[in-house]
């Protein structure tokens, strides 16, 4: 039976990589359905994403690709294209991103499987229930932070989550948890950082008369809000906009930027390139 797969890889750039990959697939009667590549001349690295169909099993392909990977020094991953990505969403008291992701998921617009919602508040347990998603309330204080993160990690691991989305989760993750979730946790924040940190950033931005608002989606790292960027967007505003206008537009931008980042990650279109990303949109 023919199955679809996605192969992603990176390695030192040299001649013959595309030929070798396509030849490997041809030898197994693989049909390439989509392919993208990027040569980073700054680092000397080559990146590639290939979606293909063939009759080989995933286990067989994993075993057979080893010689090719060794020859080119590849870091590679192979995925079953039809398998949605198991996802856990973390949220606090602002639900616009959570609501948007759940709607897109149930509408078939995101290749994810939301396995659980974790929150340090109870506000969205009814929303979770309406989508038949388990809701876990884990309060976080300075005294209980370590215990709370241990519970969060247990849920993430027990659900087999390959993606953790911080959908306006307003708690700073510890360095240890960031390390454990490296490359599989996405955060969203407004574009006013680092100028307007802390509470009520839209009020302070309005007071300063900003002309652009936006959002950034990035991978979570121990460096707060400085992880590899996946997607960004902005919208122009002017002096006629109120604080409420800025807040509403900012939330709309956050939902769109986060949804695109989640979509690309779940479709295995994002490859890490040091502190940057390669995104095959």
C-alpha positions in Angstrom: 0.0 0.0 0.0 1.3 3.4 -0.9 2.0 5.8 2.0 3.0 9.4 2.1 6.1 10.5 4.0 8.0 13.7 4.8 11.8 13.7 5.0 13.6 16.7 6.4 17.4 17.0 6.5 20.3 19.3 6.9 24.0 18.7 6.3 27.2 20.4 5.1 26.6 21.7 1.6 28.2 19.8 -1.3 27.4 18.7 -4.8 25.2 15.7 -5.3 22.9 15.9 -2.3 19.6 16.4 -4.3 20.7 13.7 -6.8 21.4 11.3 -4.0 18.1 11.9 -2.2 16.0 11.7 -5.4 18.0 8.6 -6.4 17.4 6.9 -3.0 13.6 7.5 -3.5 13.7 6.4 -7.1 15.3 3.1 -6.2 12.4 2.5 -3.9 9.8 3.5 -6.5 9.1 6.7 -4.5 7.2 9.5 -6.1 8.3 13.0 -5.0 5.2 15.1 -4.5 6.8 18.3 -3.1 10.4 19.3 -2.6 12.2 22.4 -1.3 15.8 23.2 -0.5 18.0 26.0 0.8 21.7 26.6 0.7 22.9 28.8 3.6 26.1 30.3 2.2 26.8 31.9 5.6 27.0 28.6 7.5 27.8 26.3 4.6 24.7 24.2 5.5 22.2 22.6 3.1 18.5 22.1 4.1 15.9 20.1 2.4 12.3 19.0 2.8 10.8 16.3 0.6 7.2 14.9 0.6 7.0 11.6 -1.2 4.9 8.5 -1.7 6.1 4.9 -1.9 5.3 1.4 -0.9 8.0 1.0 1.7 7.1 0.9 5.4 8.3 3.7 7.6 10.5 1.2 9.6 12.2 0.0 6.4 12.8 3.6 5.2 14.4 4.5 8.5 16.7 1.5 8.3 17.7 2.1 4.7 18.3 5.8 4.9 21.2 5.3 7.3 23.9 4.8 4.7 22.8 7.9 2.7 22.8 10.0 5.9 26.2 8.8 6.9 27.7 9.5 3.5 26.6 13.2 3.6 26.7 13.8 7.4 23.0 14.4 7.5 20.8 15.3 10.4 17.4 13.9 9.3 13.9 13.1 10.4 11.2 11.0 8.7 7.5 11.4 9.3 4.3 9.8 8.2 2.6 12.6 6.4 -1.0 11.6 7.3 -0.3 11.5 11.1 -1.4 14.6 12.9 1.0 16.1 15.4 0.1 15.4 19.1 -0.2 18.8 20.8 -0.6 20.2 24.3 -1.7 23.8 24.7 -0.7 26.0 27.6 -2.8 29.1 28.4 -3.5 31.6 31.1 -6.3 34.2 31.2 -6.3 35.5 27.6 -8.1 33.0 25.3 -8.0 34.4 21.8 -5.1 32.2 20.6 -6.5 29.1 22.3 -10.0 29.6 20.8 -8.5 30.2 17.4 -6.3 27.1 17.5 -9.1 24.9 18.6 -11.4 26.2 15.9 -8.8 25.7 13.2 -8.0 22.2 14.5 -11.6 21.1 14.5 -12.1 22.7 11.0 -9.3 20.6 9.6 -7.1 23.5 9.0 -4.2 22.4 11.2 -2.4 19.0 11.1 -2.5 18.7 14.9 -4.3 16.5 17.5 -4.9 18.6 20.6 -4.5 16.1 23.5 -4.7 18.4 26.5 -5.0 22.0 27.6 -3.0 23.1 30.7 -3.7 26.3 32.5 -2.7 28.1 35.7 -6.3 29.5 35.8 -9.7 27.8 35.5 -11.2 30.3 32.9 -11.2 28.0 29.9 -12.3 24.6 31.3 -15.7 25.0 29.6 -14.1 25.9 26.2 -12.0 22.8 26.5 -15.0 20.7 27.4 -16.9 22.0 24.3 -14.1 20.6 22.1 -13.9 17.4 24.3 -10.3 18.1 25.2 -9.0 17.3 28.8 -8.4 20.4 30.8 -5.7 20.4 33.6 -5.7 23.2 36.1 -2.2 23.6 37.6 -1.8 26.8 39.7 1.6 28.3 39.7 3.2 30.3 42.5 6.9 30.9 43.3 6.7 28.1 45.9 4.9 25.6 43.7 6.6 26.4 40.3 8.9 23.3 40.3 6.1 21.0 41.2 3.8 22.6 38.7 6.3 22.2 35.9 6.8 18.6 36.8 3.1 18.0 36.5 3.0 19.9 33.2 5.9 17.8 31.8 4.2 14.6 33.0 1.1 15.5 31.0 3.1 16.5 27.9 5.1 13.2 28.0 2.1 11.0 28.8 0.3 12.4 25.8 3.3 11.9 23.6 3.2 15.5 22.5 5.5 16.5 19.7 4.3 20.1 20.0 3.6 22.4 23.0 2.0 25.7 22.2 2.2 28.6 24.7 -1.0 30.3 23.6 -0.6 33.4 25.8 0.7 31.3 28.8 1.9 34.1 31.1 4.5 32.1 33.1 8.2 32.1 32.5 9.4 28.5 32.0 12.4 27.3 33.9 15.7 26.7 32.0 15.3 22.9 32.7 11.8 22.8 31.1 12.9 24.9 28.2 15.7 22.4 27.6 13.4 19.4 27.7 11.0 21.1 25.2 13.7 22.4 22.9 12.5 22.5 19.3 9.0 21.5 20.1 7.5 24.4 22.1 6.2 27.5 20.4 5.5 30.8 22.1 3.6 33.9 20.9 4.1 37.5 22.1 3.3 41.0 21.0 5.9 42.9 18.9 6.5 45.6 21.5 9.4 43.7 23.2 11.8 44.7 24.4 10.5 48.3 24.5 7.4 47.6 26.6 7.9 44.7 28.9 5.5 43.6 31.7 1.9 44.5 32.2 -0.3 46.5 29.9 2.1 46.9 27.0 -0.7 48.2 24.7 -1.4 51.1 27.1 2.2 52.1 27.2 2.6 51.7 23.4 -0.5 53.9 22.9 0.9 56.4 25.2 4.1 56.5 23.2 2.1 56.9 19.9 3.4 53.7 18.2 2.6 53.4 14.5 3.1 49.6 14.1 1.8 46.7 16.2 2.5 43.1 15.5 3.4 39.7 16.9 6.2 37.2 16.9 6.0 33.4 17.1 9.2 31.6 18.1 10.6 28.5 19.7 11.0 28.5 23.4 14.5 28.7 24.8 16.0 29.6 28.1 16.7 33.1 26.7 13.3 34.7 27.4 11.5 35.7 24.2 14.7 35.3 22.1 14.2 31.8 20.6 14.5 31.1 16.9 11.8 33.1 15.1 9.2 31.2 13.0 6.8 33.9 11.9 6.1 37.6 12.4 3.6 40.1 11.2 2.7 43.8 11.7 -0.2 46.1 11.2 -0.1 49.9 10.9 -2.0 52.0 13.3 -2.3 55.8 13.8 -3.3 58.5 16.3 -7.1 57.8 15.9 -6.8 54.3 17.4 -7.7 53.9 21.0 -6.0 51.5 23.4 -8.9 49.1 22.8 -8.3 49.3 19.1 -4.6 48.5 19.5 -5.4 45.6 21.8 -8.0 44.1 19.4 -5.7 44.4 16.4 -2.8 43.0 18.3 -4.8 40.0 19.4 -6.0 39.4 15.8 -2.3 39.5 14.6 -1.2 37.2 17.4 -3.8 34.5 16.5 -2.8 34.6 12.8 0.9 34.5 13.4 0.6 31.7 15.9 -1.7 29.7 13.7 0.8 30.0 10.8 3.7 28.9 13.0 1.7 25.9 14.3 0.7 25.0 10.8 4.2 25.1 9.4 5.7 23.2 12.4 3.0 20.5 12.3 3.7 20.1 8.6 7.4 19.7 9.3 8.3 22.9 7.3 10.5 24.5 9.9 14.1 23.4 10.3 16.4 24.9 13.0 19.5 26.7 11.7 21.4 27.6 14.8 19.5 30.5 16.4 17.5 31.0 13.2 15.0 28.9 11.3 14.5 27.8 7.7 10.8 27.8 6.9 9.7 26.0 3.7 6.3 27.6 3.4 
